[in-house]
Amino acid sequence: MREGKDTLTYKRTVQALYNHLKENSDPRFELRLIMYEVLGVMEFKLPKKPYQLKMAKALKIAQDLHDDQLKAELYSLYAEYSSSSDYLLYNLKALEIQGRVGHAYFPYVRNRYFSVSNALYRTEDYRQSIAYGKACLQLKTGDAKHWDPALYIFQMDLLGASYKKLGMDDSVTYYYQKIIDTLERNKHDNKLWVNLWFGIAKGNIGQVLVKQKKVKEGKTLIQEYLKSSIAYNDQLNISLSQNALAYVFYLQKNYHQALGSWRAAYHASLMAGSVENTIESLKGISDVYRQVGQTDSAFHYYNLCNSYSDSLTATINQSRLSAMNAKLAFDNMQKKLEMANITINNERSTRNLILVVLLLGAVILFLIYKRKRLSEQYLKAEIEYKRKTAEQEARKAKEEVFIFTKQIIEKNQLINTLREELASDAVNKSIDTKHAIENLSSYTLVTDSEWEKFRGEFSKAFPDFFLKLKSKAEQITPAEMRLAALIFLQLDNFQIANTLGISKDSVARSKRRLRQRLNLNQDASLEDYLNSIQSGINETSIALQTQTQSIIMD
C-alpha cells in the first residue's frame, strides 16, 4: 500500500514540474526534469517504452547546450535504462566523456568501469575486461566516500576469472589472494557472505594448485569452496565448485565420485541458469562414461553438451550482433542530432550514408546467416560420421565375438579328439596317461586377459545384453554374467565347462543357480530367456548363432 502512495506522489510531482515548465521554459530545467522522471520510472518499475523519446530529447538538449557533464550523466542513465544490447555502448560513451571532463566530477565513475568490465567479460572479450577492471581498481584511492567495498571484491573476482579464461595462473592466484587479504583486514556483518567469498577465492586458488599437480592442497581448498557455497545456498557457486571438485576426482581416477559431483554441478547450473557451467558438467559426465566403457551414455551426454554449447555460441554471437546494431543506431542518432540544423543537401548525404550502413548491415547479417548454415551442415555431417563409425565398431565387435566363439569350439573339439586318443591308447592305465587326461579335463581355454577382451567386444556387439541382465537380477555375480554370455552364444555344457575350467556338473549347477537368480519358471527355457533379453536379437546375432551351430555340427 505504501508503494502505491509513493508512486502516486511521484506522478503528481512530475505533473507539477511540467506545469511549471510550461510557464517558465528552460532547457536545463527540462533536461533535469526528464532525468528525474526516468529515475522514477526505474525506481517504481513503471513501463519504460513511453519515455524513450524523452530520453532522446534530453540528449538533444544536452548536445545543443554543449554540456559534456550532462551528456555523460545522460549516457550513464541511458545505459541503465536501455536493453542489454545497448548497455555496453552507452557505458563506453559515458566513460569517454567522463574521462575528458575529469573523473573528479563523477563520484560513481568506478561503477561505470566495473559495468563495462563485466559486460566485456560476458561477451568473452577478456583482455578488454581486464583493462577496464584495472582502471576501476586504480580509482579506489580517489573518492573514498563513494567507494563500495563490495564492488572492490566483485572487480577483483572479475579480474581473476578473466585471467583464468586466458590461462594466466599467476595472475589468477594474485587477485584471489587479494580478495582473501581484503576480507581479513575489513570487518563485515554478514558472516555467510564473507565465508562465501573466502570460499570463492580459495576455490579458485585451489584450481590453480591442481593444475600445478598439487592435487591434495588444491582439493582441500575446493572442498572449502563447496561448503561455503552450500551454506550460502548460492547455486551458481555450487555448480562452479562441484565442477572443480569433480575434475579432481576424475584426475584421481575416482570415477564414481567424479560422476556424482558433475551430476550435482549439472543440476545446480540449471537452477542458476548458467549455460557455461552446464556445458562443463555435461562434458565431465560424458568423459566419465567414456572412461568406464558406457559408450551409449557417453555419446548421449556428449550430444547434450554440444547442444548447450551451440546455444551459448548463438547467444554470444547474437549479443555481439545486437551490440553492433545498437552502435549503428547510436551513430545514426548522433548524426541526426548533429545534422538537425544543416541544409537539405547535407541531409541527402546523410540519407545516402544511412542506406550504405543498412546495406552493410544486411551484408553482415547475410554472412552471419551463411556461416550459421555452414556450421549446421558441418555439425550434421559430424553426427552422421560418428553414427557410421559407431555402426562399424559394432559390426567389427560382432565379428570378433564370432571368431572368439569359433576358437572356443575348435579348441573343445581338439580336446575331445586328444581325450579319445588317450583313452583308447593301449597304455591308458599308465600313470602318465591318467595325468594327461586329468590335465585336459581341467584345462581352461580362456585366460583372464582373453576374457577381458571378449567382454569388451561382446558389450560392443550386444550393448543391451549385460545391462538388461543386470536390471533383471541386480545381485547377479560376474561369474553368472560370464555363464549367461556363453549360453547366449549357444555353447553346450561341455564347451562351457572347458572354457571356464570347471566340470560339466558344475556348469549344470551354475545354470540352476542362474535360473533361480532370474526367477524363471520350471518350464521356461534358460537359453530362450537369455536370447529374448537382447532386444529383438538382430540379424547379426542370429547369423552368429547359426554359424556357431554349424561349427558344432561339423
Solvent accessible surface area in square Angstrom, and as a share of the most:
residue,aa,sasa,rsa
1,M,194,0.87
2,R,183,0.67
3,E,121,0.54
4,G,47,0.45
5,K,128,0.54
6,D,56,0.29
7,T,22,0.13
8,L,86,0.43
9,T,83,0.48
10,Y,15,0.06
11,K,104,0.44
12,R,161,0.59
13,T,53,0.31
14,V,13,0.08
15,Q,101,0.45
16,A,58,0.45
17,L,54,0.27
18,Y,45,0.17
19,N,67,0.34
20,H,86,0.38
21,L,22,0.11
22,K,162,0.69
23,E,142,0.64
24,N,72,0.37
25,S,106,0.68
26,D,62,0.32
27,P,68,0.43
28,R,97,0.35
29,F,59,0.25
30,E,31,0.14
31,L,0,0.00
32,R,125,0.46
33,L,5,0.02
34,I,3,0.02
35,M,31,0.14
36,Y,92,0.35
37,E,9,0.04
38,V,1,0.00
39,L,93,0.46
40,G,8,0.07
41,V,0,0.00
42,M,59,0.26
43,E,125,0.56
44,F,46,0.19
45,K,176,0.75
46,L,35,0.17
47,P,99,0.62
48,K,86,0.36
49,K,161,0.68
50,P,90,0.57
51,Y,39,0.15
52,Q,92,0.41
53,L,150,0.75
54,K,64,0.27
55,M,0,0.00
56,A,33,0.25
57,K,102,0.43
58,A,0,0.00
59,L,3,0.01
60,K,74,0.32
61,I,19,0.10
62,A,0,0.00
63,Q,39,0.17
64,D,76,0.39
65,L,52,0.26
66,H,158,0.71
67,D,27,0.14
68,D,49,0.25
69,Q,73,0.33
70,L,16,0.08
71,K,25,0.11
72,A,0,0.00
73,E,59,0.27
74,L,0,0.00
75,Y,5,0.02
76,S,8,0.05
77,L,15,0.08
78,Y,26,0.10
79,A,0,0.00
80,E,77,0.34
81,Y,7,0.03
82,S,25,0.16
83,S,64,0.42
84,S,103,0.66
85,S,30,0.19
86,D,33,0.17
87,Y,58,0.22
88,L,29,0.14
89,L,18,0.09
90,Y,15,0.06
91,N,0,0.00
92,L,58,0.29
93,K,54,0.23
94,A,0,0.00
95,L,12,0.06
96,E,99,0.44
97,I,10,0.05
98,Q,6,0.03
99,G,44,0.43
100,R,143,0.52
101,V,48,0.28
102,G,23,0.22
103,H,62,0.28
104,A,102,0.79
105,Y,130,0.50
106,F,5,0.02
107,P,54,0.34
108,Y,122,0.46
109,V,7,0.04
110,R,5,0.02
111,N,56,0.29
112,R,29,0.11
113,Y,27,0.10
114,F,41,0.17
115,S,14,0.09
116,V,0,0.00
117,S,0,0.00
118,N,39,0.20
119,A,16,0.12
120,L,14,0.07
121,Y,43,0.16
122,R,163,0.59
123,T,28,0.17
124,E,75,0.34
125,D,59,0.30
126,Y,37,0.14
127,R,159,0.58
128,Q,88,0.39
129,S,1,0.00
130,I,14,0.07
131,A,53,0.41
132,Y,53,0.20
133,G,0,0.00
134,K,81,0.34
135,A,29,0.22
136,C,0,0.00
137,L,26,0.13
138,Q,137,0.61
139,L,31,0.15
140,K,80,0.34
141,T,130,0.76
142,G,53,0.51
143,D,52,0.27
144,A,79,0.61
145,K,176,0.75
146,H,50,0.22
147,W,32,0.11
148,D,69,0.36
149,P,70,0.44
150,A,27,0.21
151,L,15,0.08
152,Y,18,0.07
153,I,1,0.01
154,F,71,0.30
155,Q,0,0.00
156,M,0,0.00
157,D,35,0.18
158,L,18,0.09
159,L,1,0.01
160,G,0,0.00
161,A,17,0.14
162,S,0,0.00
163,Y,15,0.06
164,K,72,0.31
165,K,84,0.36
166,L,53,0.26
167,G,44,0.43
168,M,81,0.36
169,D,30,0.16
170,D,116,0.60
171,S,29,0.18
172,V,0,0.00
173,T,46,0.27
174,Y,119,0.45
175,Y,21,0.08
176,Y,3,0.01
177,Q,73,0.32
178,K,59,0.25
179,I,0,0.00
180,I,15,0.08
181,D,53,0.28
182,T,8,0.05
183,L,7,0.03
184,E,121,0.54
185,R,166,0.61
186,N,67,0.35
187,K,202,0.86
188,H,44,0.20
189,D,150,0.78
190,N,80,0.41
191,K,139,0.59
192,L,90,0.45
193,W,40,0.14
194,V,15,0.09
195,N,76,0.39
196,L,6,0.03
197,W,22,0.08
198,F,42,0.17
199,G,3,0.03
200,I,9,0.05
201,A,0,0.00
202,K,57,0.24
203,G,0,0.00
204,N,9,0.05
205,I,19,0.10
206,G,0,0.00
207,Q,43,0.19
208,V,5,0.03
209,L,34,0.17
210,V,6,0.03
211,K,118,0.50
212,Q,81,0.36
213,K,173,0.73
214,K,99,0.42
215,V,36,0.21
216,K,168,0.71
217,E,94,0.42
218,G,0,0.00
219,K,45,0.19
220,T,72,0.42
221,L,38,0.19
222,I,1,0.01
223,Q,79,0.35
224,E,71,0.32
225,Y,3,0.01
226,L,24,0.12
227,K,154,0.65
228,S,14,0.09
229,S,0,0.00
230,I,96,0.49
231,A,61,0.47
232,Y,77,0.29
233,N,107,0.55
234,D,31,0.16
235,Q,42,0.19
236,L,80,0.40
237,N,14,0.07
238,I,21,0.11
239,S,0,0.00
240,L,63,0.32
241,S,0,0.00
242,Q,23,0.10
243,N,2,0.01
244,A,9,0.07
245,L,11,0.06
246,A,0,0.00
247,Y,101,0.39
248,V,1,0.00
249,F,12,0.05
250,Y,40,0.15
251,L,80,0.40
252,Q,84,0.37
253,K,149,0.63
254,N,52,0.27
255,Y,50,0.19
256,H,154,0.69
257,Q,84,0.38
258,A,0,0.00
259,L,32,0.16
260,G,41,0.39
261,S,12,0.08
262,W,13,0.04
263,R,83,0.30
264,A,36,0.28
265,A,0,0.00
266,Y,35,0.13
267,H,106,0.47
268,A,5,0.04
269,S,0,0.00
270,L,80,0.40
271,M,142,0.63
272,A,41,0.32
273,G,59,0.57
274,S,20,0.13
275,V,52,0.30
276,E,80,0.36
277,N,7,0.04
278,T,2,0.01
279,I,29,0.15
280,E,83,0.37
281,S,0,0.00
282,L,0,0.00
283,K,115,0.49
284,G,3,0.03
285,I,1,0.00
286,S,9,0.06
287,D,26,0.14
288,V,2,0.01
289,Y,22,0.08
290,R,136,0.50
291,Q,81,0.36
292,V,73,0.42
293,G,53,0.51
294,Q,85,0.38
295,T,84,0.49
296,D,91,0.47
297,S,34,0.22
298,A,9,0.07
299,F,81,0.34
300,H,104,0.46
301,Y,32,0.12
302,Y,81,0.31
303,N,54,0.27
304,L,53,0.26
305,C,12,0.07
306,N,39,0.20
307,S,66,0.43
308,Y,58,0.22
309,S,38,0.25
310,D,67,0.35
311,S,58,0.38
312,L,44,0.22
313,T,72,0.42
314,A,54,0.42
315,T,80,0.47
316,I,18,0.09
317,N,68,0.35
318,Q,103,0.46
319,S,46,0.30
320,R,112,0.41
321,L,19,0.10
322,S,27,0.17
323,A,32,0.25
324,M,62,0.28
325,N,64,0.33
326,A,10,0.08
327,K,103,0.44
328,L,50,0.25
329,A,62,0.48
330,F,2,0.01
331,D,49,0.26
332,N,46,0.24
333,M,33,0.15
334,Q,35,0.16
335,K,84,0.36
336,K,119,0.50
337,L,22,0.11
338,E,93,0.42
339,M,41,0.18
340,A,48,0.37
341,N,144,0.74
342,I,60,0.31
343,T,89,0.51
344,I,127,0.65
345,N,101,0.52
346,N,63,0.32
347,E,74,0.33
348,R,114,0.42
349,S,68,0.44
350,T,18,0.10
351,R,129,0.47
352,N,77,0.40
353,L,81,0.40
354,I,47,0.24
355,L,107,0.53
356,V,92,0.53
357,V,42,0.24
358,L,114,0.56
359,L,119,0.59
360,L,98,0.49
361,G,12,0.11
362,A,55,0.43
363,V,69,0.40
364,I,43,0.22
365,L,86,0.43
366,F,120,0.50
367,L,104,0.52
368,I,70,0.35
369,Y,127,0.48
370,K,101,0.43
371,R,187,0.68
372,K,116,0.49
373,R,109,0.40
374,L,105,0.52
375,S,66,0.43
376,E,79,0.35
377,Q,98,0.43
378,Y,153,0.58
379,L,56,0.28
380,K,154,0.65
381,A,61,0.48
382,E,51,0.23
383,I,80,0.40
384,E,64,0.29
385,Y,152,0.58
386,K,47,0.20
387,R,108,0.39
388,K,103,0.44
389,T,44,0.26
390,A,57,0.44
391,E,71,0.32
392,Q,103,0.46
393,E,92,0.41
394,A,29,0.23
395,R,129,0.47
396,K,129,0.55
397,A,1,0.00
398,K,20,0.08
399,E,106,0.48
400,E,50,0.22
401,V,1,0.00
402,F,44,0.18
403,I,82,0.42
404,F,30,0.13
405,T,1,0.00
406,K,79,0.34
407,Q,89,0.39
408,I,4,0.02
409,I,0,0.00
410,E,78,0.35
411,K,77,0.33
412,N,2,0.01
413,Q,68,0.30
414,L,107,0.53
415,I,7,0.03
416,N,53,0.27
417,T,65,0.38
418,L,68,0.34
419,R,51,0.19
420,E,117,0.52
421,E,103,0.46
422,L,50,0.25
423,A,51,0.39
424,S,91,0.58
425,D,58,0.30
426,A,103,0.79
427,V,92,0.53
428,N,52,0.26
429,K,172,0.73
430,S,45,0.29
431,I,126,0.64
432,D,113,0.58
433,T,12,0.07
434,K,109,0.46
435,H,100,0.45
436,A,35,0.27
437,I,45,0.23
438,E,103,0.46
439,N,101,0.52
440,L,31,0.15
441,S,54,0.35
442,S,72,0.47
443,Y,114,0.44
444,T,60,0.35
445,L,8,0.04
446,V,7,0.04
447,T,78,0.45
448,D,118,0.61
449,S,82,0.53
450,E,65,0.29
451,W,14,0.05
452,E,98,0.44
453,K,130,0.55
454,F,7,0.03
455,R,121,0.44
456,G,27,0.26
457,E,37,0.17
458,F,0,0.00
459,S,38,0.25
460,K,101,0.43
461,A,1,0.00
462,F,0,0.00
463,P,59,0.37
464,D,42,0.22
465,F,0,0.00
466,F,32,0.13
467,L,116,0.57
468,K,70,0.30
469,L,0,0.00
470,K,92,0.39
471,S,82,0.53
472,K,114,0.48
473,A,7,0.06
474,E,127,0.57
475,Q,134,0.60
476,I,7,0.04
477,T,52,0.30
478,P,114,0.72
479,A,71,0.55
480,E,16,0.07
481,M,38,0.17
482,R,89,0.32
483,L,3,0.02
484,A,0,0.00
485,A,1,0.00
486,L,0,0.00
487,I,2,0.01
488,F,1,0.00
489,L,0,0.00
490,Q,43,0.19
491,L,8,0.04
492,D,65,0.34
493,N,45,0.23
494,F,43,0.18
495,Q,11,0.05
496,I,0,0.00
497,A,4,0.03
498,N,4,0.02
499,T,0,0.00
500,L,39,0.19
501,G,26,0.25
502,I,61,0.31
503,S,61,0.39
504,K,107,0.45
505,D,96,0.50
506,S,26,0.17
507,V,0,0.00
508,A,32,0.25
509,R,110,0.40
510,S,20,0.13
511,K,32,0.14
512,R,130,0.47
513,R,129,0.47
514,L,0,0.00
515,R,46,0.17
516,Q,135,0.60
517,R,84,0.31
518,L,12,0.06
519,N,131,0.67
520,L,35,0.17
521,N,114,0.59
522,Q,168,0.75
523,D,142,0.74
524,A,38,0.29
525,S,47,0.30
526,L,6,0.03
527,E,64,0.29
528,D,93,0.48
529,Y,52,0.20
530,L,0,0.00
531,N,30,0.16
532,S,73,0.47
533,I,10,0.05
534,Q,7,0.03
535,S,62,0.40
536,G,73,0.70
537,I,25,0.13
538,N,66,0.34
539,E,150,0.67
540,T,58,0.33
541,S,0,0.00
542,I,91,0.46
543,A,50,0.38
544,L,7,0.03
545,Q,22,0.10
546,T,83,0.49
547,Q,82,0.37
548,T,1,0.01
549,Q,72,0.32
550,S,55,0.36
551,I,25,0.13
552,I,53,0.27
553,M,161,0.72
554,D,144,0.75
